[in-house]
Amino acid sequence: MERFSLRAVFRKEKTMIFLSHLDIYRLLLRALRRSGLPLFYSSGFNPHPKISMGKALKLGQTGETEVIFYFKEKITPDEFRTKFFPQIPEDLKILKVEELS
């Protein structure tokens, strides 16, 4: 099955600095599910959405990192912004979204 990917660079600020790397990961997964985007799932007994996160940001500090999202269908960065951005807290800023080949 073909998969398509987008890279998003995000910054955690204000109240989000108190969330751990795993909490941010779970928050992003929930937001993806709510957005209704066609996620690419892993195979196996317990499939889960495919996400690749950059290095963990320190707890209690602001910072930037990147996440790669995988989809079953081609999604444009604009479509991603309109569906995904309303699902995340305002203190988690998505700075840049780009397609990967």
KEZA-919733 format. One line per field, with one value per residue: residue number from 1; residue in three letters; chain; y, z, x of N, C-alpha, C, O in turn. Coordinates in pm, 1 decimal, always signed. Layout:
N
num = (NUM, ...)
residu = (ALA, ...)
chaine = (A, ...)
nnorth = (Y, ...)
nup = (Z, ...)
neast = (X, ...)
canorth = (Y, ...)
caup = (Z, ...)
caeast = (X, ...)
cnorth = (Y, ...)
cup = (Z, ...)
ceast = (X, ...)
onorth = (Y, ...)
oup = (Z, ...)
oeast = (X, ...)
END
This chain:
101
num = (1, 2, 3, 4, 5, 6, 7, 8, 9, 10, 11, 12, 13, 14, 15, 16, 17, 18, 19, 20, 21, 22, 23, 24, 25, 26, 27, 28, 29, 30, 31, 32, 33, 34, 35, 36, 37, 38, 39, 40, 41, 42, 43, 44, 45, 46, 47, 48, 49, 50, 51, 52, 53, 54, 55, 56, 57, 58, 59, 60, 61, 62, 63, 64, 65, 66, 67, 68, 69, 70, 71, 72, 73, 74, 75, 76, 77, 78, 79, 80, 81, 82, 83, 84, 85, 86, 87, 88, 89, 90, 91, 92, 93, 94, 95, 96, 97, 98, 99, 100, 101)
residu = (MET, GLU, ARG, PHE, SER, LEU, ARG, ALA, VAL, PHE, ARG, LYS, GLU, LYS, THR, MET, ILE, PHE, LEU, SER, HIS, LEU, ASP, ILE, TYR, ARG, LEU, LEU, LEU, ARG, ALA, LEU, ARG, ARG, SER, GLY, LEU, PRO, LEU, PHE, TYR, SER, SER, GLY, PHE, ASN, PRO, HIS, PRO, LYS, ILE, SER, MET, GLY, LYS, ALA, LEU, LYS, LEU, GLY, GLN, THR, GLY, GLU, THR, GLU, VAL, ILE, PHE, TYR, PHE, LYS, GLU, LYS, ILE, THR, PRO, ASP, GLU, PHE, ARG, THR, LYS, PHE, PHE, PRO, GLN, ILE, PRO, GLU, ASP, LEU, LYS, ILE, LEU, LYS, VAL, GLU, GLU, LEU, SER)
chaine = (A, A, A, A, A, A, A, A, A, A, A, A, A, A, A, A, A, A, A, A, A, A, A, A, A, A, A, A, A, A, A, A, A, A, A, A, A, A, A, A, A, A, A, A, A, A, A, A, A, A, A, A, A, A, A, A, A, A, A, A, A, A, A, A, A, A, A, A, A, A, A, A, A, A, A, A, A, A, A, A, A, A, A, A, A, A, A, A, A, A, A, A, A, A, A, A, A, A, A, A, A)
nnorth = (-118.0, +217.3, +503.1, +839.6, +1131.9, +1400.8, +1665.3, +1829.7, +2110.0, +2189.5, +2398.9, +2409.3, +2596.0, +2812.5, +2670.2, +2417.9, +2343.5, +2187.3, +1933.9, +1602.3, +1425.8, +1189.6, +1254.3, +1466.0, +1323.4, +1151.2, +1346.8, +1454.2, +1226.8, +1191.1, +1431.8, +1395.9, +1178.8, +1296.8, +1486.9, +1360.2, +1293.7, +1080.8, +847.4, +656.2, +331.1, +105.9, -236.7, -555.2, -709.5, -512.3, -241.3, +92.2, +450.1, +577.2, +766.9, +970.9, +1104.7, +1375.9, +1445.3, +1436.1, +1707.2, +1905.7, +1880.2, +2140.4, +2345.6, +2571.0, +2494.0, +2366.2, +2105.1, +1835.2, +1652.3, +1368.1, +1284.3, +1014.0, +921.5, +758.4, +859.4, +1121.6, +1426.8, +1772.6, +2038.1, +2263.5, +2153.9, +1987.4, +2179.9, +2312.0, +2109.4, +1988.6, +2185.9, +2317.0, +2122.3, +2107.1, +2232.3, +2587.2, +2659.7, +2491.6, +2534.7, +2505.6, +2551.1, +2511.8, +2331.0, +2075.2, +1885.2, +1557.2, +1365.6)
nup = (+0.0, -85.7, +67.6, +183.7, +288.3, +526.2, +660.1, +963.5, +1150.4, +1483.2, +1770.6, +2118.4, +2366.8, +2649.8, +2844.2, +2736.9, +2779.0, +2999.7, +2932.6, +2865.1, +2628.7, +2546.9, +2616.8, +2437.0, +2198.5, +2223.7, +2231.1, +1971.0, +1820.7, +1898.4, +1802.5, +1528.5, +1476.4, +1533.6, +1332.9, +1097.8, +882.0, +627.6, +769.4, +773.7, +876.2, +1091.6, +1028.6, +1155.8, +1473.2, +1648.7, +1510.6, +1465.4, +1415.2, +1193.2, +1286.5, +1296.8, +1523.4, +1601.9, +1799.2, +2156.3, +2331.6, +2603.4, +2926.2, +3064.8, +2922.4, +2643.3, +2292.6, +1964.5, +1739.8, +1498.6, +1325.5, +1144.7, +952.1, +830.8, +555.2, +390.4, +155.8, -78.7, +69.1, +77.9, +203.6, +271.7, +301.9, +516.9, +712.9, +739.6, +841.3, +1056.8, +1229.7, +1383.3, +1574.4, +1763.8, +2070.1, +2135.9, +2236.8, +2125.9, +1862.5, +1514.5, +1296.6, +1036.6, +745.4, +520.0, +213.5, +175.1, -41.6)
neast = (+84.3, +55.1, +201.3, +176.4, +349.5, +381.6, +574.3, +582.1, +669.0, +674.5, +611.2, +628.4, +467.1, +400.9, +152.2, +190.2, +450.7, +469.0, +398.7, +498.3, +712.7, +583.0, +318.9, +270.1, +289.0, +64.9, -136.0, -113.3, -184.9, -454.7, -563.0, -519.9, -691.6, -940.6, -947.2, -1016.9, -858.9, -710.6, -546.8, -242.0, -207.0, -26.5, +62.0, -52.8, -149.4, -244.9, -314.0, -187.2, -184.3, +65.0, +337.0, +622.3, +836.1, +1053.0, +1350.5, +1304.6, +1158.1, +1270.1, +1122.4, +933.2, +1047.1, +1040.9, +1039.3, +1136.1, +1044.7, +1025.0, +768.5, +666.8, +397.7, +202.4, +0.1, -280.4, -377.0, -301.0, -234.5, -263.4, -52.7, -211.1, -469.9, -418.4, -359.4, -613.1, -778.3, -641.1, -524.6, -738.9, -781.9, -582.6, -430.4, -395.2, -147.8, +32.0, +207.7, +202.0, +451.8, +548.5, +455.7, +521.0, +535.4, +669.3, +873.5)
canorth = (+0.0, +340.2, +600.8, +976.4, +1189.6, +1545.0, +1702.3, +1948.5, +2159.8, +2253.1, +2463.1, +2408.2, +2721.1, +2837.6, +2553.5, +2293.9, +2306.9, +2091.6, +1802.3, +1522.8, +1381.6, +1090.6, +1326.8, +1537.7, +1218.0, +1112.0, +1462.4, +1460.2, +1113.9, +1221.9, +1539.1, +1335.6, +1099.6, +1389.9, +1564.9, +1284.4, +1273.5, +937.7, +805.9, +529.2, +251.5, -4.6, -366.6, -638.3, -738.0, -388.3, -132.0, +228.6, +547.6, +594.0, +900.8, +972.8, +1230.1, +1412.7, +1427.0, +1484.0, +1839.4, +1899.3, +1915.6, +2269.6, +2443.8, +2584.3, +2439.9, +2323.6, +1974.0, +1801.9, +1529.0, +1325.2, +1215.2, +929.0, +913.3, +663.9, +937.8, +1245.2, +1540.5, +1894.6, +2109.8, +2350.2, +2068.4, +1946.1, +2295.1, +2341.4, +2002.4, +1950.8, +2298.2, +2341.3, +2011.9, +2112.1, +2349.9, +2706.2, +2670.0, +2404.7, +2607.3, +2441.4, +2658.7, +2484.4, +2200.9, +2054.0, +1749.3, +1481.8, +1278.4)
caup = (+0.0, -96.2, +174.1, +156.7, +415.6, +547.3, +774.2, +1033.4, +1256.9, +1583.7, +1886.2, +2236.9, +2441.5, +2765.7, +2922.8, +2672.7, +2822.9, +3109.6, +2878.9, +2825.8, +2489.1, +2526.3, +2621.2, +2309.1, +2099.2, +2239.1, +2191.9, +1824.7, +1770.3, +1918.6, +1709.6, +1394.9, +1466.0, +1528.2, +1208.6, +988.7, +772.2, +597.6, +830.2, +736.8, +997.9, +1090.7, +1014.1, +1273.8, +1558.9, +1708.7, +1424.4, +1517.5, +1313.2, +1179.0, +1312.9, +1334.8, +1593.7, +1620.3, +1936.0, +2261.9, +2388.0, +2749.0, +3004.8, +3130.1, +2835.7, +2508.4, +2193.0, +1836.3, +1688.1, +1381.1, +1324.4, +1010.3, +951.9, +713.4, +513.2, +283.3, +35.5, -88.6, +141.7, +56.9, +329.1, +303.2, +352.4, +650.1, +802.6, +766.2, +918.6, +1177.1, +1319.9, +1483.8, +1670.1, +1860.7, +2158.4, +2079.2, +2285.5, +2042.1, +1734.9, +1397.5, +1228.3, +894.6, +695.8, +383.0, +160.9, +153.9, -158.3)
caeast = (+0.0, +133.1, +178.2, +219.2, +392.9, +397.6, +658.0, +534.2, +756.4, +589.9, +673.7, +543.0, +477.9, +314.2, +110.4, +235.3, +585.8, +458.1, +365.2, +614.7, +719.6, +477.0, +191.3, +257.7, +262.1, -76.8, -217.1, -111.9, -264.3, -597.5, -599.1, -526.0, -815.2, -1054.0, -943.8, -1077.7, -764.3, -692.1, -420.9, -179.7, -194.4, +68.2, -3.8, -35.7, -264.0, -294.4, -267.0, -192.1, -142.3, +209.7, +390.4, +763.8, +864.3, +1193.1, +1399.8, +1215.6, +1183.7, +1282.1, +1005.3, +944.9, +1111.4, +985.8, +1131.0, +1080.7, +1081.9, +945.7, +690.9, +628.5, +269.4, +184.8, -139.7, -314.3, -404.6, -221.9, -291.4, -184.9, -28.2, -325.7, -578.0, -374.8, -377.2, -754.6, -842.1, -566.2, -498.1, -843.1, -787.9, -473.1, -434.7, -330.1, -10.2, +113.7, +207.3, +261.1, +522.5, +570.8, +410.0, +567.6, +524.9, +792.4, +856.1)
cnorth = (+124.3, +433.5, +734.4, +1040.6, +1341.6, +1565.1, +1830.3, +1984.3, +2230.5, +2307.1, +2453.4, +2531.3, +2716.9, +2708.6, +2421.8, +2251.2, +2203.4, +1952.3, +1730.6, +1486.5, +1283.4, +1155.5, +1402.9, +1438.3, +1176.9, +1224.9, +1472.5, +1346.9, +1140.3, +1329.1, +1485.7, +1256.6, +1190.2, +1464.9, +1492.1, +1264.5, +1123.6, +886.8, +672.8, +453.4, +142.3, -134.8, -445.7, -648.7, -611.0, -268.8, +4.7, +324.2, +564.0, +741.8, +882.8, +1107.9, +1250.4, +1392.7, +1491.3, +1623.0, +1827.3, +1945.0, +2050.0, +2377.1, +2452.2, +2525.8, +2398.5, +2183.3, +1943.2, +1665.7, +1496.0, +1242.5, +1135.5, +911.7, +811.4, +734.8, +1064.0, +1360.5, +1661.8, +1961.5, +2200.4, +2270.6, +2020.9, +2058.2, +2316.6, +2234.7, +1975.2, +2064.8, +2323.9, +2235.3, +2018.0, +2237.5, +2466.7, +2722.4, +2573.3, +2461.3, +2522.9, +2553.1, +2637.4, +2344.8, +2188.4, +1907.7, +1687.7, +1390.0, +1133.9)
cup = (+0.0, +20.6, +134.4, +290.0, +409.6, +667.9, +833.2, +1142.5, +1357.1, +1698.8, +2002.6, +2320.9, +2562.8, +2839.0, +2864.4, +2719.1, +2935.1, +3063.3, +2834.6, +2677.6, +2457.8, +2529.6, +2490.6, +2198.1, +2104.0, +2197.0, +2039.3, +1763.3, +1784.1, +1821.7, +1567.0, +1376.2, +1454.5, +1396.0, +1091.2, +868.7, +751.0, +644.6, +775.4, +866.6, +981.4, +1070.8, +1142.9, +1355.8, +1614.9, +1624.9, +1490.9, +1408.9, +1312.2, +1193.4, +1345.2, +1398.1, +1605.3, +1765.0, +2036.8, +2308.4, +2539.9, +2816.1, +3073.2, +3046.2, +2702.2, +2410.3, +2067.6, +1803.1, +1568.4, +1395.8, +1179.0, +1024.0, +822.8, +684.4, +401.9, +150.6, +37.6, -23.8, +114.0, +192.4, +369.3, +360.1, +494.1, +750.8, +838.4, +851.9, +1052.3, +1277.0, +1421.3, +1594.6, +1777.9, +1947.5, +2099.2, +2125.5, +2214.5, +1900.9, +1625.7, +1313.2, +1077.8, +861.9, +552.0, +343.7, +150.6, +35.1, -124.3)
ceast = (+88.8, +100.2, +238.4, +254.6, +405.1, +488.4, +602.2, +635.0, +666.6, +672.5, +577.3, +574.0, +385.5, +279.9, +159.4, +374.4, +582.8, +415.7, +492.4, +607.6, +606.1, +338.6, +166.7, +223.4, +114.8, -170.8, -226.0, -194.2, -413.7, -644.8, -609.8, -654.7, -937.3, -1061.0, -1008.6, -986.8, -740.5, -555.5, -371.9, -155.9, -89.7, -8.3, +17.9, -162.5, -327.2, -247.9, -282.4, -142.9, +9.7, +246.0, +538.7, +791.9, +1014.2, +1234.7, +1305.1, +1258.0, +1186.9, +1153.7, +1030.2, +1011.7, +1038.2, +1087.0, +1058.1, +1130.2, +994.0, +879.5, +662.1, +501.6, +257.3, +35.7, -157.5, -333.7, -318.9, -298.2, -202.9, -159.5, -145.2, -442.6, -545.7, -397.8, -524.0, -821.0, -774.0, -551.4, -609.5, -848.2, -679.6, -484.3, -356.0, -185.3, +85.1, +105.6, +272.7, +321.8, +531.9, +519.2, +457.4, +554.0, +663.4, +770.4, +884.6)
onorth = (+134.0, +441.1, +741.2, +1007.1, +1401.1, +1490.9, +1927.5, +1897.7, +2320.9, +2266.9, +2484.9, +2566.3, +2627.3, +2643.0, +2322.9, +2135.6, +2138.9, +1862.4, +1790.4, +1513.7, +1294.0, +1116.1, +1403.9, +1466.1, +1169.0, +1200.0, +1496.6, +1368.1, +1114.6, +1318.9, +1526.0, +1266.3, +1163.6, +1502.4, +1556.0, +1222.2, +1046.5, +884.0, +587.6, +505.4, +92.5, -141.3, -406.7, -603.2, -602.6, -201.2, +29.2, +283.6, +564.6, +828.4, +788.0, +1212.2, +1155.2, +1330.7, +1587.8, +1652.4, +1747.0, +2036.2, +2071.0, +2488.9, +2354.0, +2510.5, +2395.4, +2147.4, +2016.5, +1577.6, +1585.6, +1143.7, +1183.3, +890.3, +780.9, +676.9, +1106.7, +1387.5, +1653.6, +1942.8, +2212.9, +2314.2, +2014.8, +2035.0, +2337.3, +2266.4, +1942.4, +2042.8, +2350.8, +2256.7, +1941.3, +2337.8, +2447.0, +2792.0, +2574.0, +2438.3, +2474.6, +2640.1, +2732.8, +2251.6, +2279.1, +1818.1, +1755.9, +1341.8, +1047.0)
oup = (+76.3, +65.6, +61.6, +392.9, +305.8, +765.8, +761.7, +1217.4, +1320.8, +1721.1, +1989.1, +2343.3, +2575.4, +2891.6, +2937.1, +2701.0, +2962.2, +3145.6, +2774.8, +2610.5, +2353.6, +2453.5, +2439.6, +2113.5, +2000.7, +2134.2, +1984.8, +1665.1, +1691.3, +1765.3, +1492.5, +1272.0, +1374.8, +1351.8, +995.0, +763.0, +846.6, +567.0, +735.8, +957.6, +871.1, +1093.9, +1228.1, +1314.4, +1627.2, +1663.0, +1563.4, +1320.1, +1417.1, +1123.3, +1414.5, +1335.3, +1616.8, +1843.5, +2006.1, +2322.6, +2597.7, +2769.0, +3132.7, +3093.9, +2654.5, +2442.0, +2063.4, +1834.5, +1539.8, +1467.5, +1098.7, +1097.4, +716.6, +775.2, +328.3, +44.7, +142.7, -58.8, +125.8, +285.9, +488.0, +455.4, +580.2, +860.3, +955.4, +928.6, +1150.4, +1397.4, +1537.4, +1697.6, +1874.0, +1904.2, +2022.1, +2060.1, +2240.8, +1829.1, +1642.1, +1264.1, +1000.4, +940.4, +471.2, +427.9, +121.4, +13.9, -211.0)
oeast = (+184.9, -14.1, +337.4, +195.9, +434.0, +480.3, +577.9, +680.1, +591.4, +786.7, +459.0, +689.9, +302.0, +369.8, +168.9, +412.7, +684.0, +398.6, +581.8, +508.1, +541.3, +250.2, +54.6, +138.3, +48.4, -273.7, -333.7, -265.2, -490.4, -753.7, -699.1, -719.4, -1027.3, -1169.6, -1051.0, -1033.7, -749.1, -460.0, -451.4, -91.5, -67.0, -129.0, +97.7, -269.2, -449.4, -152.4, -378.8, -68.0, +74.1, +193.8, +575.6, +774.1, +1091.3, +1163.0, +1235.1, +1376.7, +1113.7, +1085.7, +1135.9, +1031.3, +981.3, +1205.0, +935.1, +1243.7, +899.3, +927.0, +635.9, +497.7, +297.1, -44.6, -63.6, -309.5, -270.9, -413.1, -80.6, -237.4, -175.3, -507.1, -633.4, -449.0, -556.3, -912.0, -840.7, -564.5, -578.5, -912.2, -684.7, -541.1, -262.0, -107.6, +205.3, +8.3, +384.7, +249.8, +524.1, +536.4, +437.2, +560.1, +761.6, +659.1, +874.7)
END
